[in-house]
């Protein structure tokens, strides 16, 4: 499935957490900057998503034979202990990709030249935007498969799931052609404000685990994490 999503507003509280802002209330200068930057992000973002629901190899013998978890209907094999644990007990997997479009990348680059303070805020708001789109896609999947239990989304390259799978993952979804999402020689997504992830679906309740920093789009830039903290359980 391929669709567009419209964002009406952005979670400023979350953006401020990314920025390491500790004040209880915003001063007028910060609020004005947030107003300006949020408007630009909302106008220029063109969120698009695509996902595909596939059956997966679930038995121990199948996993060992293929040196990973095979996705039926394609040659994609998910390797590593992290993804095996994530999909334990699941019979289906949702392969999803989300992007905010090239216009957000251009906005960030231009703002970095003009005003670095605004650029940092734009970047944090864009990261919030892509997470909100991902949350909306998860909600759509939940409504489409109401009888399935759902894991949280696990990003390509997190844990010991190789980032080198990024290109094959996008090709399985036909993401370059269908939503304009590509990968460069360093296996980084372009546009940069994009996410690829896997969600497991199961007929049985799934043990709740902490999502941790490994699933967060702001993992490398997060001030909270750099200070040794975290924002979830």
Backbone torsions as a table, in degrees:
resi	resn	phi	psi	omega
1	UNK	NA	136.1	177.1
2	UNK	-125.7	130.9	-178.6
3	UNK	-149.8	164.0	170.1
4	UNK	-102.0	153.5	177.5
5	UNK	-131.2	139.2	178.5
6	UNK	-105.3	133.6	176.2
7	UNK	-101.3	129.8	-179.6
8	UNK	-92.2	-36.1	-179.9
9	UNK	-155.4	164.7	-178.2
10	UNK	-117.4	150.5	-179.2
11	UNK	-77.7	95.8	-176.7
12	UNK	-67.0	-35.3	-179.9
13	UNK	-58.3	-41.7	179.6
14	UNK	-69.0	-39.4	178.5
15	UNK	-61.9	-40.7	179.1
16	UNK	-67.1	-34.1	175.4
17	UNK	-63.2	-42.5	176.5
18	UNK	-59.5	-37.6	-177.6
19	UNK	-78.6	-10.7	-179.1
20	UNK	80.5	19.4	-179.1
21	UNK	-74.8	125.2	-173.9
22	UNK	-110.2	1.2	-178.2
23	UNK	-72.5	148.8	178.5
24	UNK	-74.1	-32.9	178.2
25	UNK	-131.8	152.3	-179.9
26	UNK	-81.8	135.8	172.0
27	UNK	-77.0	165.3	-172.4
28	UNK	-61.3	-34.0	-178.9
29	UNK	-67.6	-47.9	179.8
30	UNK	-63.9	-42.4	-179.9
31	UNK	-61.2	-41.6	179.5
32	UNK	-64.1	-42.7	177.1
33	UNK	-62.1	-41.9	178.9
34	UNK	-62.7	-41.6	178.7
35	UNK	-59.2	-48.8	-177.8
36	UNK	-63.2	-46.5	-175.6
37	UNK	-70.4	-39.3	179.4
38	UNK	-63.6	-42.2	179.3
39	UNK	-59.8	-42.9	-179.9
40	UNK	-64.3	-43.4	-179.4
41	UNK	-64.3	-43.3	-178.4
42	UNK	-66.4	-36.0	-179.7
43	UNK	-71.2	-41.5	-171.9
44	UNK	-90.1	-24.2	-179.0
45	UNK	-66.9	134.0	176.2
46	UNK	-125.5	73.0	-173.7
47	UNK	-62.5	131.8	176.6
48	UNK	-136.1	149.6	178.8
49	UNK	-143.0	159.4	174.4
50	UNK	-146.8	141.9	174.3
51	UNK	-146.1	157.7	-179.3
52	UNK	-139.6	131.2	179.5
53	UNK	-100.6	123.9	-175.1
54	UNK	-128.1	151.4	170.4
55	UNK	-78.2	147.2	-179.2
56	UNK	-122.5	159.6	175.1
57	UNK	-78.4	123.5	-170.0
58	UNK	-115.6	-18.3	-176.0
59	UNK	-80.6	154.7	-178.8
60	UNK	-59.8	-40.4	-178.5
61	UNK	-66.1	-39.4	179.1
62	UNK	-65.9	-41.2	178.9
63	UNK	-62.4	-47.0	-178.4
64	UNK	-66.1	-40.3	-177.7
65	UNK	-62.4	-36.8	-176.4
66	UNK	-97.3	4.2	-179.1
67	UNK	54.1	39.0	-179.4
68	UNK	157.4	-170.6	179.6
69	UNK	-101.9	118.2	-178.7
70	UNK	-86.8	139.7	175.5
71	UNK	-98.7	121.9	-176.4
72	UNK	-66.6	145.0	177.1
73	UNK	88.4	0.6	177.8
74	UNK	-156.2	177.1	-177.9
75	UNK	-97.0	19.2	-178.0
76	UNK	-80.3	124.9	176.3
77	UNK	-122.0	122.5	-178.6
78	UNK	-92.8	116.1	-175.0
79	UNK	-109.8	156.6	176.9
80	UNK	113.6	152.5	-179.6
81	UNK	-69.0	-32.1	-176.4
82	UNK	-63.0	-48.9	-177.7
83	UNK	-72.7	-31.7	176.7
84	UNK	-62.8	-42.7	177.9
85	UNK	-67.0	-39.8	-178.4
86	UNK	-62.6	-38.5	-175.7
87	UNK	-97.5	8.8	-179.9
88	UNK	-58.5	127.2	179.5
89	UNK	84.7	-1.3	-179.1
90	UNK	-95.3	141.3	176.8
91	UNK	-104.6	-11.3	179.5
92	UNK	-136.9	154.6	177.5
93	UNK	-133.0	138.5	174.3
94	UNK	-98.2	121.6	174.3
95	UNK	-97.9	119.7	-175.8
96	UNK	-130.6	149.7	176.7
97	UNK	-140.1	138.2	-176.2
98	UNK	-136.6	142.9	177.3
99	UNK	-145.4	153.0	176.8
100	UNK	-96.5	-8.8	177.8
101	UNK	97.3	163.1	-179.4
102	UNK	-63.4	-27.7	-175.3
103	UNK	-62.5	-30.5	177.6
104	UNK	-71.7	-39.9	175.2
105	UNK	-59.5	-43.1	179.2
106	UNK	-64.6	-40.8	178.3
107	UNK	-59.5	-43.9	-179.8
108	UNK	-64.1	-44.7	-179.1
109	UNK	-62.8	-46.2	-179.1
110	UNK	-64.0	-42.9	-178.6
111	UNK	-66.8	-32.7	177.5
112	UNK	-62.7	-33.2	178.6
113	UNK	-75.9	-38.7	-173.3
114	UNK	-83.6	-42.1	-172.3
115	UNK	-160.9	104.6	-175.1
116	UNK	-65.6	-32.5	178.6
117	UNK	-62.3	-45.9	176.9
118	UNK	-65.4	-37.4	-178.0
119	UNK	-61.5	-40.9	179.3
120	UNK	-64.6	-40.4	179.6
121	UNK	-69.0	-42.4	177.4
122	UNK	-58.6	-43.5	-178.9
123	UNK	-62.5	-44.3	-179.0
124	UNK	-67.0	-40.0	178.2
125	UNK	-67.0	-36.8	177.0
126	UNK	-65.7	-36.6	177.1
127	UNK	-66.8	-38.9	174.8
128	UNK	-62.7	-41.2	-178.8
129	UNK	-60.5	-45.3	-178.2
130	UNK	-67.6	-34.2	176.7
131	UNK	-67.2	-38.9	178.8
132	UNK	-65.6	-37.8	176.7
133	UNK	-64.7	-42.8	178.0
134	UNK	-59.9	-41.0	177.9
135	UNK	-61.9	-39.6	178.4
136	UNK	-65.0	-39.3	178.9
137	UNK	-65.3	-41.9	176.2
138	UNK	-57.9	-40.9	179.3
139	UNK	-64.0	-40.9	177.9
140	UNK	-61.5	-44.0	179.1
141	UNK	-63.4	-41.6	-179.9
142	UNK	-61.6	-39.3	178.7
143	UNK	-71.6	-32.2	-179.0
144	UNK	-74.0	-32.9	-179.6
145	UNK	-122.7	68.0	-174.2
146	UNK	-65.8	-20.9	-177.7
147	UNK	-94.5	4.6	-179.9
148	UNK	-105.7	143.3	170.0
149	UNK	-85.7	144.8	-168.7
150	UNK	-125.9	132.9	173.5
151	UNK	-80.0	169.7	170.1
152	UNK	-73.6	169.4	-177.7
153	UNK	-82.6	136.9	-177.3
154	UNK	-117.1	118.6	-173.2
155	UNK	-77.9	147.4	174.1
156	UNK	-65.3	128.5	-179.2
157	UNK	98.8	-9.1	178.5
158	UNK	-87.0	156.5	-175.6
159	UNK	58.7	-135.7	176.9
160	UNK	-107.9	21.1	172.1
161	UNK	-79.2	116.0	-169.9
162	UNK	-60.8	134.1	174.7
163	UNK	-65.4	-21.3	179.3
164	UNK	-64.7	-14.7	177.5
165	UNK	-76.0	-8.9	-172.6
166	UNK	-55.1	-46.3	-176.9
167	UNK	-64.7	-47.9	179.3
168	UNK	-61.9	-38.0	179.7
169	UNK	-61.0	-47.0	179.5
170	UNK	-64.9	-36.7	179.7
171	UNK	-66.7	-37.6	177.1
172	UNK	-59.8	-38.1	-179.8
173	UNK	-85.2	-8.3	-172.4
174	UNK	55.7	35.4	-176.4
175	UNK	-63.7	-37.4	178.8
176	UNK	-58.3	-42.7	-177.5
177	UNK	-79.5	-36.4	-168.9
178	UNK	-91.1	-31.8	177.6
179	UNK	-131.4	8.0	176.3
180	UNK	71.6	26.0	-179.4
181	UNK	-102.2	124.6	-176.3
182	UNK	-127.8	177.9	177.9
183	UNK	-133.1	140.1	-179.1
184	UNK	-93.0	-174.0	-176.1
185	UNK	-64.0	-22.3	178.7
186	UNK	-92.8	10.4	179.8
187	UNK	66.7	22.3	175.7
188	UNK	-93.5	143.6	-178.2
189	UNK	-74.6	142.4	172.4
190	UNK	-132.7	125.3	-0.9
191	UNK	-58.4	154.6	-174.1
192	UNK	-71.9	-32.7	178.3
193	UNK	-82.5	72.2	-177.9
194	UNK	-143.4	160.9	-179.3
195	UNK	-140.6	138.1	167.7
196	UNK	-119.7	139.9	-174.3
197	UNK	-158.2	164.4	179.3
198	UNK	-124.7	132.6	175.7
199	UNK	-121.1	130.2	177.4
200	UNK	-88.2	143.6	176.3
201	UNK	-120.2	135.4	-176.6
202	UNK	-138.6	153.5	174.7
203	UNK	-80.1	-13.9	-175.7
204	UNK	-117.4	155.2	178.2
205	UNK	-54.3	142.2	-178.4
206	UNK	-105.7	132.8	179.5
207	UNK	-61.1	129.8	179.9
208	UNK	-74.8	130.3	176.9
209	UNK	-129.7	157.1	178.3
210	UNK	-66.9	133.6	179.0
211	UNK	-69.1	-42.4	176.7
212	UNK	71.0	176.0	-177.4
213	UNK	-67.6	-22.8	-173.3
214	UNK	-64.7	-20.4	-179.6
215	UNK	-98.5	1.0	-172.0
216	UNK	-92.1	136.6	-179.6
217	UNK	-68.6	-21.1	-178.4
218	UNK	-100.3	18.3	-172.8
219	UNK	-52.4	-44.8	-174.4
220	UNK	-81.6	-22.1	-177.1
221	UNK	-105.1	-3.6	-169.5
222	UNK	-70.2	122.1	177.8
223	UNK	-67.8	-33.0	179.3
224	UNK	-62.7	-46.1	-179.1
225	UNK	-67.0	-39.5	-179.3
226	UNK	-63.7	-25.9	177.8
227	UNK	-88.9	3.9	178.2
228	UNK	91.6	6.9	-178.4
229	UNK	-104.4	-174.2	176.3
230	UNK	-153.8	162.5	-174.5
231	UNK	-117.2	10.6	174.7
232	UNK	-142.4	173.6	-175.6
233	UNK	-90.5	NA	NA
